[in-house]
Structure formats: structure tokens, C-alpha cells
Amino acid sequence: TPSLSFLVFGDWGGGKWWQPGSDDRQRLVASGMKKVSDTSNRGADFVLGVGDNFYSEGVKSKADRKWRDHFEDVYTAEQFPMTFYMVLGNHDCGENPQAQIDYHRLVTEQATGR
């Protein structure tokens, strides 16, 4: 029977300036996600993020440093060779919510060549 396997996570927004060590906890969650994906028969088909991706006010642009520090370097392409589908939460709307949509489009274009 066809099946679908995916990971869901939310409230992952690293870089909490008021909570020292949050980046370490973010890496622990990524490690746990990888273990869960590896224990399924064929890994995860995709990852669904359900909001609050960047604390505390989102990102400024698709070139914001938070992308590298709190997403690309934590949920690496080598560990997670699947698409991430992200929903915006209230903490993502302070700076530039459109930047997260633009970043997704950029990554999709790079991955597909379109």
C-alpha cells in the first residue's frame, strides 16, 4: 500500500536572545528528527514546519544571517535531503514575512532548476 512519511515540528525558531543555549537545544531537536527519519522504512518524504520559525521577530530578508545560523547549519541538506514546507507563525511576522516566502521560492528554484 502506498504510504507517506513526514516530520512535523513547530516553535523551533532558534536565536532566542533571552534564552541562552537555545541553539544547542535546536541542534538536539534536529538530531532527534534525524533519528526518527532514519528508523522509518524509507525516511521522511518531507518536513512540515508549523510556525514560529525565527524568534523573536522573523527575518529581515531572504539573505538574513538567521537562515544560515538557525536553519541551514542546523537542518543540513546532508541530514535532511527533503523539502521543508513552512507555515508562518506569529513570531515570523514582525520583520518581513514575505522574506520567508521568497526564501522558499529561491531554494525551490535552486533545487529544481526552475
C-alpha positions in Angstrom: 0.0 0.0 0.0 1.4 3.5 -0.8 2.3 5.5 2.2 3.7 8.9 3.1 6.2 9.6 5.8 6.9 13.1 7.1 8.2 15.0 10.1 6.3 17.9 11.7 7.8 20.4 14.0 7.0 23.9 15.3 8.1 26.6 17.6 11.7 25.8 16.5 12.8 29.4 16.0 16.4 29.5 17.2 18.3 32.5 18.3 16.3 33.4 21.3 18.4 36.2 22.7 16.6 35.9 26.0 17.2 32.2 26.4 21.0 31.3 26.2 21.7 27.9 24.9 18.6 27.8 22.6 20.8 27.0 19.6 22.1 23.8 21.4 18.5 22.7 22.0 17.7 23.4 18.4 20.5 21.0 17.4 19.3 18.4 19.8 15.8 18.5 18.1 17.4 18.2 14.7 19.3 15.2 15.9 16.1 13.6 17.2 14.3 14.4 13.9 17.1 12.6 12.0 16.9 9.6 14.2 13.2 9.3 13.8 13.5 9.7 10.0 16.3 7.1 9.9 14.2 4.5 11.8 11.3 4.6 9.3 11.5 2.2 6.4 12.4 4.8 3.8 13.0 8.1 5.7 10.8 11.1 5.6 9.3 12.4 2.3 9.2 16.0 3.6 9.2 18.1 6.7 6.3 20.3 7.7 7.1 23.3 9.9 4.1 24.7 11.7 5.3 28.2 12.6 7.4 30.3 14.8 10.4 29.6 12.6 12.6 32.6 13.7 12.4 34.3 17.1 11.6 36.8 18.0 10.5 38.9 15.1 11.1 36.7 12.0 13.8 37.5 9.3 14.6 40.8 7.6 15.3 39.3 4.1 16.0 36.1 2.2 19.7 36.9 2.8 19.2 37.3 6.6 22.0 35.6 8.6 19.4 33.7 10.6 18.8 31.5 7.6 22.4 30.2 7.8 22.7 30.2 11.6 19.3 28.8 12.6 18.2 26.8 9.6 20.8 25.8 7.0 23.6 25.0 9.6 21.1 23.1 11.9 18.8 21.2 9.5 21.5 20.5 6.9 20.8 19.3 3.4 23.0 16.2 4.1 20.9 15.2 7.1 17.6 16.3 5.6 17.6 15.7 1.8 13.9 16.5 1.5 11.7 19.6 1.1 10.7 21.7 4.1 7.2 23.2 3.8 6.9 26.0 6.3 3.9 27.8 7.8 4.4 31.3 9.3 3.6 31.8 13.0 3.1 35.0 14.9 6.8 35.3 15.7 7.6 35.2 11.9 5.5 38.3 11.1 7.4 41.1 12.8 10.2 41.9 10.4 9.4 40.7 6.8 7.1 37.7 6.4 7.4 37.9 2.7 11.1 37.1 3.1 10.3 33.6 4.2 8.1 33.0 1.2 10.8 34.4 -1.1 13.5 32.2 0.5 11.3 29.1 -0.1 10.9 30.1 -3.7 14.7 30.7 -4.1 15.5 27.3 -2.6 12.9 25.5 -4.7 14.3 27.2 -7.9 17.8 26.1 -7.0 16.7 22.5 -6.3 14.6 22.1 -9.4 16.3 24.4 -11.8 13.1 26.3 -12.5 
